[in-house]
Amino acid sequence: MSTQNRILGAVITCVTVIVLSVAGLASDFMSRLLSSVDGLLLLMICLLMGGLFSVMLLVLAKEAGWLGKSHPIASSSGTPRPADQPVQPNQATHPVAQTPARAAETAAAKSTIKAGEGK
């Protein structure tokens, strides 16, 4: 089964549930059930099902490209990271400046440790 057929099947299902929800809302108002608990429950269930399947239909339409292209959000740093330099899990995404005192401490700590010795 192709991707287009799967998307079409999901769209048909969503539209069917939305139409049935609207029909349930119409019957709720036509029969004046809103004054009872049953009518309120029917109203809430129809709104919930119609809303959920409308959102799903919107997501399907956006993924299929029926709604047009979305604009990318600008990055906060201003310059995007080149694709040829992947970020490692332990790598910072921006340079961190060290204070001169901190840089001297790390240099002194490295010089006191000799090969073969543990901390």
N, C-alpha and C positions, 0 to 999 in steps of 0.2 A: 504494500500500500504506500502510495507516495505521500510526501509531506503535505501537498496541496489537498489531497483527499482527507487527511486527518484534520487539517485546519477547517475544512468545509464541514466535516461531521461535527466538530466541536461548536462551530458557529451555529449550525442548525439546532443543536441541542440547547444552546444558550438562548437563541431567539424563541424557541418553543417554550421554555420555562418562563421567559419574560412575558410572552403573550398570555400564558396561563395565569401568571401573577396579576396582570392587568385585568384579565377576565374575573379573577377572584375579587379584586378590589371593586370592580364595577358591580358584581353581584352583591357584595357587602353593602354598597350604598343603595342599590335598587331595592333590596329586600328589607332595608332599614334595620339591619342587625347591629348597628353600632351602639345601640343602647344596652346591649347585653354583653356578658363576658365572652361569649362565643364570637360575637362580631368583632370585639376588640382583638381577640387572639387571631382571628382570620385576617384582620387588617395588618397586624404586626408580622405574621408569617408571610403574607403576600409582599409586604414592603421589604422584608429581609431577603426573600428568595429573588425578587426582582432586582434588588440592589446588588446582591452578590453576583448574579449572573450578568448584570450589566457591566460590572467591573471586569469580570472575566472576558466578556466580549470586547471591551475596550483594550485589554491587554493583548488579546489575540489579534485584533486589528492593528495594533501598534507593532507587534512582532512581524506580522505579515507585510507591513509597509503600506497599509491602506490609508493611514492617517498622515503620512509624510514623515520627513526626517525631523528628529529632535535635535536641538542645538546643544552642543557639548558645553558643560559648565567649565568656566575658566579655572585653572588651578590657582591656589592661593600663593604659590611661590613666584608666579609670573613666567617662569621658564620651565617648560616641560622637560622631564628627564629623557635623554635619548634612549631609543629602543635597544641599542646595542650594548647598553650598560645596565644589566638587570640588577635589581636590588636584592641583596642577600638578606636572610632572616636576621642576622645580627648587625647589619649595616645601617647607619643612620641615613635618612633621606636628605639631610641638609648638613653642611659642615658645622662642627662645634668648635668654637674658639676657646682655647685654654688660656687661663691667666698666666703671666710669667712665673709666679710663685708655684703654681701647680705643675708647670712644665719642668721647673728645676727639681721639684720633689720627685717626679717620675724618673728624671734622668739620674738622680742620686740613688734612687731605689734600684734601678737597673744596674748601676755600676757596682753595688755592694754584693750582689749575688754572683757567685762564681759557678762555673760549670761543675756539675756533679753534686752540688749542695742543694738541699731542700730548704724551704722557708722555715 
